[in-house]
Amino acid sequence: MADAAPGLRPRPQSPAVEVWRWHLTMVCSILHRATGVALYGGALILMGWAIALATGPDAYATYKGLLGSLLGKLVLFGLALSVFYHLANGVRHLVWDAGYGFTPKIADRTALAALLFALAAAVALFIFASLTGAL
């Protein structure tokens, strides 16, 4: 022990993101966290809608006009995508909690299925909203 260098040893560092080879399940894990954060933003948008509704017709018309703009529709589409992806990936996690789907092949397939479901459901929701006049 007498030959040990005085002071603190340098802390070990984990590999940087550039070191890892990106794969679908890694992207889906990151997306699950990101969509969870986006849902908090969606809760704020919903809160703004409720406040505008309670404030009166003028405030509600302004808020509805904001959400009906191109940027508003883009944000709402992203929010719908986040809701459906977070839902699908949450079901995937429930299946994992039951002890199934851990093989790389199955994990990749369910990751792709969650992504495709989210995209298809968000597009279907916006088509339905457009057809019914909600957009």
MIVO-690607 format. One line per 8 residues: number of its first residue (from 1); their letters; for each residue y, z, x negated of N, C-alpha, C, CB. Coordinates in Angstrom, 1 decimal, always signed. Atoms other than C-alpha are relative to their C-alpha. Glycine has a CB too. Example, Ala and Ser with C-alpha at 12.3 -4.5 7.8 and 13.67 -1.06 7.14 Angstrom:
residues 2
1> AS> -1.2 +0.0 -0.9 -4.5 +7.8 -12.3 +1.2 +0.0 -0.9 +0.0 +1.2 +1.0 | -1.1 +0.0 +0.9 -1.1 +7.1 -13.7 +1.1 +0.8 +0.8 +0.5 -1.4 -0.4
END
This chain:
residues 135
1> MADAAPGL> -1.2 +0.0 -0.8 +0.0 +0.0 +0.0 +1.3 +0.0 -0.8 +0.0 +1.2 +0.9 | -1.2 -0.1 +0.9 +2.3 +0.4 -3.0 +0.5 -1.4 -0.2 -0.4 +0.6 -1.3 | -0.5 +1.3 +0.2 +2.5 -3.4 -3.3 +0.6 -0.7 +1.2 -1.2 -0.9 -0.5 | -0.6 +0.5 -1.2 +3.8 -3.9 +0.2 +1.5 -0.2 -0.2 -0.3 +0.8 +1.3 | -1.5 +0.2 +0.1 +7.3 -5.4 +0.4 +0.7 +0.9 +0.9 +0.3 -1.5 +0.3 | -0.8 -0.9 -0.9 +9.9 -3.0 +1.7 +0.7 -0.8 +1.1 +1.0 +0.8 -0.9 | -0.7 +0.7 -1.1 +11.5 -3.8 +5.0 -0.9 -0.5 +1.1 +0.9 -1.1 -0.5 | +0.7 +0.6 -1.1 +10.4 -5.5 +8.1 -0.7 -1.3 -0.3 +0.8 -0.1 +1.3
9> RPRPQSPA> +0.6 +1.2 +0.2 +7.9 -8.2 +8.1 +0.5 -1.0 +1.0 -1.6 +0.1 +0.1 | -0.5 +1.0 -1.0 +8.9 -11.5 +9.8 -0.9 +0.0 +1.2 +0.2 -1.4 -0.7 | +0.8 +0.0 -1.2 +7.7 -11.7 +13.3 -0.7 -1.4 +0.1 +0.9 +0.2 +1.3 | +0.7 +1.3 -0.2 +5.1 -14.4 +14.1 +0.7 -0.7 +1.1 -1.5 +0.2 +0.3 | -0.6 +0.9 -1.0 +6.4 -17.3 +16.1 -1.0 -0.8 +0.7 +1.1 -0.9 -0.7 | +0.9 +0.9 -0.7 +4.6 -19.1 +18.8 +0.4 -1.4 -0.1 +0.0 +0.4 +1.6 | -0.3 +1.5 +0.2 +4.4 -22.9 +18.7 +1.1 -0.4 +1.0 -1.2 -0.8 +0.2 | -1.0 +0.5 -0.8 +7.4 -24.7 +20.0 -0.5 -1.0 +1.1 +1.1 -0.7 -0.8
17> VEVWRWHL> +0.5 +0.9 -1.1 +7.2 -26.9 +23.1 -0.3 -1.4 -0.6 +1.1 -0.2 +1.1 | +0.3 +1.3 +0.6 +7.2 -30.0 +20.9 -1.4 -0.1 -0.6 +1.1 -0.3 -1.1 | +1.3 +0.0 +0.7 +3.9 -28.9 +19.3 -1.1 -0.3 +1.0 -0.2 +1.4 -0.6 | +1.0 +0.1 -1.0 +2.0 -28.8 +22.6 +0.0 -1.5 +0.5 +0.2 +1.0 +1.1 | +0.2 +1.3 -0.7 +0.6 -32.1 +24.1 +0.2 +0.3 +1.5 -1.4 -0.6 -0.4 | -0.2 -0.2 -1.4 +2.0 -32.3 +27.6 -1.1 -0.6 +0.8 +1.4 -0.7 +0.4 | +1.0 +0.5 -0.9 -0.6 -32.6 +30.3 +0.4 +0.4 +1.4 -1.4 +0.6 -0.3 | -0.4 -0.1 -1.4 -0.5 -32.6 +34.1 +0.0 +1.4 +0.5 -0.9 -0.8 +0.9
25> TMVCSILH> +0.0 -1.4 -0.5 -1.5 -29.0 +34.7 +1.2 +0.8 -0.6 -1.3 +0.7 -0.3 | -1.2 -0.6 +0.7 +1.3 -27.9 +32.2 +1.2 -0.3 +0.8 +0.1 -0.4 -1.5 | -1.2 +0.4 -0.8 +3.9 -29.9 +34.1 +0.0 +0.7 +1.4 +0.0 -1.6 +0.1 | +0.0 -0.6 -1.3 +2.7 -28.6 +37.4 +0.3 +1.5 +0.0 -1.4 -0.2 +0.6 | -0.3 -1.4 +0.1 +2.9 -25.0 +36.2 +1.6 +0.2 -0.1 -0.7 +0.6 -1.3 | -1.4 +0.0 +0.2 +6.5 -25.6 +35.1 +0.7 -0.4 +1.3 +0.5 -0.9 -1.1 | -0.6 +0.4 -1.3 +7.3 -27.4 +38.4 -0.2 +1.1 +1.1 -0.7 -1.3 +0.5 | +0.2 -1.1 -1.0 +5.9 -24.5 +40.4 +1.1 +1.1 -0.2 -1.4 +0.6 -0.1
33> RATGVALY> -1.0 -1.0 +0.3 +8.3 -22.1 +38.7 +1.4 -0.6 +0.4 +0.0 +0.4 -1.5 | -1.3 +0.6 -0.3 +11.2 -24.6 +39.1 +0.2 -0.1 +1.5 +0.1 -1.4 -0.7 | -0.1 +0.1 -1.5 +10.5 -25.2 +42.8 +0.2 +1.4 +0.6 -1.2 -0.7 +0.6 | -0.2 -1.4 -0.5 +10.4 -21.4 +43.3 +1.5 +0.3 -0.1 -0.8 +1.0 -0.7 | -1.4 -0.3 +0.3 +13.9 -21.2 +41.8 +0.8 -0.9 +1.0 +0.4 -0.4 -1.4 | -0.7 +0.9 -1.0 +15.0 -24.2 +44.0 +0.0 +0.5 +1.4 -0.6 -1.4 -0.1 | +0.1 -0.6 -1.3 +13.8 -22.4 +47.1 +1.1 +1.1 +0.2 -1.4 +0.5 +0.3 | -1.1 -1.0 -0.2 +16.3 -19.6 +46.4 +1.3 -0.8 +0.3 +0.2 +0.8 -1.3
41> GGALILMG> -1.1 +0.8 -0.4 +19.0 -22.3 +46.4 +0.0 -0.5 +1.4 +0.1 -1.2 -1.0 | +0.2 +0.4 -1.4 +17.6 -23.5 +49.7 +0.4 +1.1 +0.9 -1.3 -0.5 +0.2 | -0.4 -1.2 -0.9 +18.0 -20.0 +51.1 +1.5 +0.1 +0.1 -0.7 +1.2 -0.6 | -1.4 -0.1 +0.0 +21.6 -20.1 +50.1 +0.6 -1.1 +0.9 +0.6 -0.1 -1.4 | -0.5 +1.0 -0.8 +22.1 -23.4 +51.8 -0.2 +0.3 +1.5 -0.8 -1.4 -0.3 | +0.3 -0.5 -1.3 +20.4 -22.0 +54.9 +1.0 +1.1 +0.5 -1.4 +0.5 +0.2 | -1.0 -1.0 -0.2 +22.7 -19.0 +54.7 +1.4 -0.6 +0.4 +0.1 +1.0 -1.1 | -1.2 +0.6 -0.2 +25.7 -21.2 +54.5 +0.0 -0.7 +1.4 +0.3 -1.1 -1.0
49> WAIALATG> +0.1 +0.6 -1.3 +24.5 -23.1 +57.6 +0.2 +1.0 +1.1 -1.3 -0.7 +0.2 | -0.1 -1.0 -1.1 +24.1 -19.9 +59.6 +1.4 +0.6 +0.0 -1.0 +1.2 -0.3 | -1.4 -0.4 +0.0 +27.6 -18.7 +58.5 +0.9 -1.0 +0.7 +0.4 +0.3 -1.4 | -0.8 +1.0 -0.6 +29.1 -22.0 +59.5 -0.2 +0.0 +1.5 -0.3 -1.4 -0.6 | +0.3 +0.0 -1.4 +27.3 -21.8 +62.8 +0.7 +1.1 +0.7 -1.5 +0.0 +0.2 | -0.6 -1.2 -0.6 +28.6 -18.3 +63.5 +1.5 -0.1 -0.1 -0.5 +1.2 -0.7 | -1.5 +0.1 +0.2 +32.2 -19.2 +62.3 +0.6 -0.8 +1.1 +0.3 -0.5 -1.3 | -0.6 +0.8 -1.0 +32.8 -21.8 +64.9 -0.3 -1.5 -0.1 +1.5 +0.2 +0.1
57> PDAYATYK> +0.3 +1.4 +0.0 +32.6 -25.5 +65.8 +0.6 -0.8 -1.1 +0.5 -0.6 +1.3 | -0.7 +0.8 +1.1 +35.1 -26.7 +63.2 -0.8 +0.2 -1.4 +1.4 +0.4 -0.2 | +0.7 -0.3 +1.3 +33.3 -24.9 +60.3 -1.4 -0.6 +0.0 -0.2 +1.5 -0.2 | +1.3 +0.6 -0.1 +29.9 -26.1 +61.6 +0.1 -1.5 -0.2 -0.6 +0.3 +1.4 | -0.1 +1.4 +0.2 +31.1 -29.7 +61.8 +0.3 -0.4 -1.4 +1.2 -0.5 +0.9 | -0.2 +0.2 +1.4 +32.4 -29.5 +58.3 -1.3 +0.1 -0.8 +1.1 +0.9 -0.6 | +1.3 -0.2 +0.7 +29.1 -28.1 +57.0 -1.0 -1.1 +0.3 -0.5 +1.4 +0.3 | +0.9 +1.1 -0.4 +27.1 -30.6 +58.9 +0.4 -1.3 -0.6 +0.0 -0.2 +1.6
65> GLLGSLLG> -0.5 +1.2 +0.7 +29.3 -33.4 +57.5 -0.4 +0.0 -1.5 +1.5 -0.1 +0.2 | +0.4 -0.2 +1.4 +28.6 -32.0 +54.0 -1.4 -0.3 -0.2 +0.4 +1.4 -0.5 | +1.4 +0.2 +0.1 +24.9 -31.9 +54.5 -0.4 -1.4 +0.4 -0.8 +1.0 +0.8 | +0.3 +1.4 -0.5 +25.0 -35.4 +56.2 +0.5 -1.0 -1.0 +0.6 -0.2 +1.3 | -0.5 +1.0 +1.0 +26.7 -37.0 +53.2 -1.2 -0.4 -0.9 +1.1 +0.6 -0.9 | +1.1 +0.5 +0.8 +24.6 -38.9 +50.7 -0.5 +1.0 -1.0 +0.5 -1.3 -0.8 | +0.4 -1.0 +0.9 +24.7 -36.1 +48.2 -0.7 +1.2 +0.7 +1.3 +0.6 -0.7 | +0.6 -1.0 -0.8 +23.8 -33.6 +50.9 -1.5 -0.4 +0.4 +0.7 +0.3 +1.3
73> KLVLFGLA> +1.4 +0.4 -0.3 +20.8 -35.7 +52.0 -0.9 +0.0 -1.2 +0.1 -1.4 +0.6 | +0.8 +0.0 +1.2 +19.7 -36.0 +48.4 -0.4 +1.5 -0.3 +0.8 -0.5 -1.2 | +0.3 -1.4 +0.2 +19.9 -32.2 +48.1 -1.1 +0.5 +1.0 +1.2 +0.9 +0.1 | +1.0 -0.4 -1.0 +17.9 -31.7 +51.3 -1.3 -0.7 -0.3 +0.5 -0.5 +1.4 | +1.3 +0.6 +0.3 +15.3 -34.2 +50.2 -0.7 +0.8 -1.2 +0.2 -1.5 -0.4 | +0.5 -0.8 +1.1 +14.9 -32.3 +46.9 -0.5 +1.4 +0.5 +1.1 +0.2 -1.0 | +0.5 -1.2 -0.6 +14.6 -29.1 +48.9 -1.3 -0.1 +0.7 +1.1 +0.6 +0.9 | +1.2 +0.3 -0.8 +12.0 -30.6 +51.2 -1.2 -0.2 -1.0 +0.1 -1.2 +0.9
81> LSVFYHLA> +1.0 +0.3 +1.0 +10.1 -31.8 +48.1 -0.4 +1.3 -0.6 +0.6 -0.9 -1.1 | +0.3 -1.3 +0.6 +10.3 -28.3 +46.6 -0.8 +0.9 +0.9 +1.3 +0.8 -0.3 | +0.8 -0.8 -1.0 +9.0 -26.6 +49.8 -1.4 -0.5 +0.0 +0.7 -0.1 +1.4 | +1.3 +0.6 -0.1 +6.1 -29.0 +50.1 -0.8 +0.2 -1.3 +0.0 -1.4 +0.4 | +0.7 -0.2 +1.3 +5.2 -28.8 +46.4 -0.4 +1.4 -0.2 +0.8 -0.5 -1.2 | +0.3 -1.4 +0.2 +5.4 -25.1 +46.2 -1.1 +0.5 +1.0 +1.3 +0.9 +0.3 | +1.0 -0.3 -0.9 +3.3 -24.8 +49.3 -1.4 -0.5 -0.5 +0.3 -0.7 +1.4 | +1.2 +0.6 +0.4 +0.6 -27.2 +48.0 -0.5 +0.7 -1.3 +0.2 -1.5 -0.3
89> NGVRHLVW> +0.5 -0.6 +1.2 +0.5 -25.6 +44.6 -0.3 +1.5 +0.2 +1.1 -0.1 -1.1 | +0.4 -1.4 -0.4 +0.4 -22.1 +46.2 -1.4 +0.0 +0.6 +0.9 +0.5 +1.0 | +1.4 +0.1 -0.4 -2.8 -23.2 +48.0 -0.9 -0.2 -1.1 -0.1 -1.2 +1.1 | +0.8 +0.2 +1.2 -4.1 -24.4 +44.7 -0.3 +1.3 -0.7 +0.7 -1.0 -0.9 | +0.2 -1.3 +0.7 -3.5 -21.0 +43.2 -0.9 +0.9 +0.8 +1.4 +0.7 -0.1 | +0.9 -0.8 -0.8 -5.2 -19.3 +46.2 -1.5 -0.4 -0.3 +0.3 -0.2 +1.5 | +1.4 +0.5 +0.3 -8.3 -21.5 +45.5 -0.4 +0.6 -1.4 -0.1 -1.5 +0.0 | +0.3 -0.5 +1.4 -8.1 -20.4 +41.8 -0.3 +1.5 +0.1 +1.2 -0.2 -0.9
97> DAGYGFTP> +0.2 -1.5 -0.2 -7.9 -16.7 +43.0 -1.4 +0.2 +0.6 +1.0 +0.6 +0.9 | +1.4 -0.1 -0.5 -11.2 -17.3 +44.8 -1.0 -0.3 -1.1 -0.2 -0.9 +1.2 | +0.9 +0.3 +1.1 -12.7 -18.4 +41.5 -0.5 -1.4 -0.1 -1.2 +0.9 +0.1 | +0.4 +1.4 +0.0 -12.9 -22.2 +42.0 +1.1 -0.8 -0.6 -0.3 -0.4 +1.4 | -0.9 +1.0 +0.5 -11.3 -25.2 +40.4 +0.6 +0.1 -1.4 +1.1 -0.1 +0.9 | -0.5 -0.3 +1.4 -11.0 -24.1 +36.8 -0.3 -1.1 -1.0 -0.5 +1.3 -0.5 | +0.3 +1.0 +0.9 -12.6 -27.1 +35.2 +1.2 -0.9 -0.2 -1.3 -0.8 +0.4 | -1.1 +0.8 +0.3 -10.1 -29.4 +33.5 +0.1 -1.2 +1.0 +0.0 -0.5 -1.4
105> KIADRTAL> +0.0 +1.2 -0.9 -11.2 -32.4 +35.7 +0.5 +0.4 +1.4 -1.4 -0.6 +0.0 | -0.4 -0.4 -1.4 -10.8 -30.5 +39.0 +1.5 +0.5 +0.0 -0.9 +1.2 +0.5 | -1.4 -0.5 +0.1 -7.5 -28.8 +37.8 +0.9 -1.2 +0.0 +0.2 +0.8 -1.3 | -0.8 +1.2 +0.1 -6.1 -32.3 +37.0 +0.1 -0.7 +1.4 -0.5 -0.9 -1.1 | +0.1 +0.7 -1.3 -7.2 -33.7 +40.3 +0.8 +0.8 +1.1 -1.4 -0.2 +0.5 | -0.7 -0.8 -1.0 -5.8 -30.8 +42.4 +1.5 +0.0 -0.4 -0.5 +1.4 +0.0 | -1.4 +0.1 +0.4 -2.5 -31.0 +40.4 +0.6 -1.3 +0.5 +0.2 +0.1 -1.6 | -0.4 +1.3 -0.5 -2.2 -34.7 +41.2 +0.1 +0.0 +1.5 -0.9 -1.1 -0.5
113> AALLFALA> +0.0 -0.1 -1.4 -3.1 -34.0 +44.8 +1.2 +0.8 +0.5 -1.3 +0.7 +0.5 | -1.2 -0.8 -0.4 -0.3 -31.3 +45.1 +1.2 -0.9 -0.2 +0.1 +1.3 -0.9 | -1.1 +0.8 +0.2 +2.2 -33.7 +43.7 +0.1 -1.1 +1.0 +0.0 -0.7 -1.4 | +0.0 +1.1 -0.9 +1.2 -36.6 +45.9 +0.3 +0.5 +1.5 -1.3 -0.7 +0.0 | -0.2 -0.6 -1.3 +1.1 -34.3 +49.0 +1.5 +0.3 +0.2 -0.8 +1.2 +0.2 | -1.4 -0.3 -0.1 +4.6 -33.1 +48.3 +0.9 -1.2 +0.2 +0.5 +0.8 -1.3 | -0.8 +1.3 -0.1 +6.0 -36.6 +47.9 -0.2 -0.6 +1.4 -0.4 -1.0 -1.1 | +0.3 +0.6 -1.3 +4.2 -37.9 +51.0 +0.6 +0.8 +1.1 -1.5 -0.2 +0.1
121> AAVALFIF> -0.5 -0.8 -1.1 +5.2 -35.0 +53.2 +1.5 +0.0 +0.0 -0.5 +1.5 -0.2 | -1.4 +0.1 +0.0 +8.8 -35.1 +52.1 +0.5 -1.3 +0.5 +0.6 +0.3 -1.4 | -0.4 +1.3 -0.5 +9.1 -38.8 +52.7 -0.3 -0.1 +1.5 -0.8 -1.1 -0.7 | +0.3 +0.0 -1.4 +7.3 -38.4 +56.1 +1.0 +0.8 +0.8 -1.4 +0.5 +0.2 | -1.0 -0.8 -0.7 +9.7 -35.6 +57.1 +1.3 -0.7 +0.1 +0.2 +1.3 -0.8 | -1.2 +0.7 +0.0 +12.7 -37.7 +56.2 -0.1 -1.3 +0.9 +0.5 -0.5 -1.4 | +0.2 +1.2 -0.9 +11.3 -40.8 +58.1 +0.1 +0.6 +1.4 -1.3 -0.7 -0.3 | +0.0 -0.5 -1.3 +10.7 -38.6 +61.1 +1.4 +0.5 +0.4 -1.0 +1.2 +0.1
129> ASLTGAL> -1.4 -0.4 -0.3 +14.2 -37.1 +60.9 +0.9 -1.1 +0.3 +0.5 +0.9 -1.2 | -0.8 +1.2 -0.3 +15.7 -40.5 +60.7 -0.3 -0.7 +1.3 -0.2 -1.1 -1.2 | +0.4 +0.6 -1.2 +13.7 -41.8 +63.6 +0.5 +0.8 +1.2 -1.5 -0.2 +0.1 | -0.4 -0.9 -1.1 +14.7 -38.8 +65.8 +1.5 +0.2 +0.1 -0.7 +1.3 -0.1 | -1.5 -0.1 +0.1 +18.4 -39.0 +64.8 +0.5 +1.3 -0.6 +0.5 -0.1 +1.4 | -0.4 -1.3 +0.6 +18.4 -35.7 +63.0 +0.7 -0.2 -1.3 -1.2 +0.9 -0.3 | -0.8 +0.3 +1.3 +19.8 -37.4 +59.8 +1.2 -0.8 +0.3 -0.9 -0.7 -1.0
END
